[in-house]
Amino acid sequence: MQKLPSVLLIDDDQTNNFLNELLIKKLDVAERVLIAENGTEALDLLARQAPDAPALILLDVNMPGMSGIQFLEAYQQLPADQRGATVVVMLTTTMDARDLGRLDELSIAGLVSKPLTKEKVDNLLQLHFQRQLGGE
């Protein structure tokens, strides 16, 4: 499988970031895995990475400070070179009805329930990148 140039993980939970990074590296999905622990940090990282925007952003919904939804609102205001052709997928454990309603208005590629698994990663790759994980 051709690797994605980079994946950005945005989650305030360091354990989730560690486990998701480990999974993505084990599955050999991306050349680089970038990590931000909140929306503000992610926006700063995207500004520094331009024009090499990550191919995939896996975004937590509930974070202190700037939530995932607030990040998406700010993200959509970024210059095109900082957004690139990025696919944004929300990672969540539970969804409040108000959050779901707001997400309908924002440009996301989908919702994936935590925890991230090999099957969920494979599904995302097939759905959004026409790629599939190789055999083990």
Residue pairs with C-beta under 8 A, 6 or more apart in sequence:
1 28
1 29
1 125
1 131
1 132
1 133
1 134
2 131
3 28
3 29
3 30
3 31
4 29
4 30
4 31
4 54
4 55
4 56
4 129
4 131
5 30
5 31
5 32
5 52
5 54
5 55
6 30
6 31
6 32
6 33
6 34
6 49
6 52
6 54
6 55
7 24
7 29
7 30
7 32
7 33
7 34
7 54
7 55
7 56
7 57
7 58
8 34
8 35
8 36
8 42
8 45
8 46
8 54
8 56
8 57
8 58
9 16
9 17
9 20
9 21
9 24
9 33
9 34
9 35
9 36
9 58
10 35
10 36
10 37
10 38
10 39
10 41
10 42
10 57
10 58
10 59
10 60
10 63
10 68
10 71
11 17
11 20
11 37
11 58
11 59
11 60
11 63
11 91
12 37
12 38
12 60
12 63
12 64
13 60
14 37
16 60
16 91
16 114
16 115
17 35
17 37
19 115
19 116
20 58
20 91
20 116
21 33
21 35
23 116
23 117
23 118
23 121
24 30
24 33
24 121
25 33
27 118
27 121
27 133
28 134
29 121
29 125
29 133
30 55
30 56
34 45
34 49
34 54
36 42
36 44
36 45
37 63
38 63
38 64
38 65
38 66
39 63
39 65
39 66
39 67
39 68
39 70
39 71
39 74
40 65
40 66
42 57
42 59
42 71
43 66
43 71
43 74
43 75
43 78
46 53
46 54
46 75
46 78
46 82
46 83
47 78
47 82
49 82
50 79
50 81
50 82
51 81
51 82
51 84
52 84
53 81
53 82
53 83
53 84
53 85
53 86
54 84
54 86
55 84
55 85
55 86
55 87
55 129
56 86
56 87
56 88
56 89
56 124
56 128
56 129
57 86
57 87
57 88
57 89
58 89
58 91
58 112
58 116
59 68
59 71
59 72
59 88
59 89
59 90
59 91
59 108
60 68
60 90
60 91
60 92
61 67
61 68
61 69
61 90
61 91
61 92
61 95
61 99
62 68
62 92
63 71
66 74
68 90
69 99
69 102
69 103
69 106
72 88
72 103
72 106
72 107
72 108
73 106
75 83
75 88
76 83
76 106
76 107
87 109
87 124
87 128
87 129
88 107
88 108
88 109
89 108
89 109
89 110
89 111
89 112
89 124
89 128
90 103
90 108
90 110
90 111
90 112
91 112
91 113
91 114
91 116
92 111
92 112
92 113
92 114
93 113
93 114
95 103
95 111
103 111
109 127
109 128
110 124
110 127
112 120
112 124
118 133
121 133
122 132
122 133
125 131
125 132
125 133
126 132
